[in-house]
Amino acid sequence: MDEDPIDFSALDPKRDSARFERMVQTVVMGARPPAAGLPPLLFGLIAWGRSAVAVAALLALAAWLPSLGRRSLGDANSPLMAGTDPVELVSSWAMTDDVPPEIDLVQAMGGLYAH
C-alpha cells in the first residue's frame, strides 16, 4: 500500500477565486426568473397547448382522410345505395317504414366501412 497521501488540490474549485466567483454568478443568474415578460410556467403552458392543438389536428386529418376516397357509402354496385346521401336514404326508409331486407343499416350509414 502506498503511504503517500493523494493530492486533490487540482479538484479544488476555489483555488482560482475569480473563476469560482464567475461560476457562482452564472449559476445564480440562471436560477433567477426573468425580470420582464411572461413567467416560465406560462411559456410551458403555451408550448404544451401548441403541441396539443397540433396532435388534435393530425388526429382529425387522419380520421378524415379515409372518407376522401369514398364516393358513396355502402355497396357501390347496389342501386339502392349508389350516389345517395345515407342520412336521407335511411330517413326515407324510416318515414315509409320500408327498409329493404338486403341492406345492412350500419353499412348504409357508413359505419364499419373498410375501403
Secondary structure, 3 states (H helix, E strand, C coil): CCCCCCCCHHHCHHHCHHHHHHHHHHHHHHHCCCCCCCCHHHHHHHHHHHHHHHHHHHHHHHHHHHHHCCCCCCCCCCCCCCCCCHHHHHHHHHHHCCCCCCCCHHHHCCCCCCC
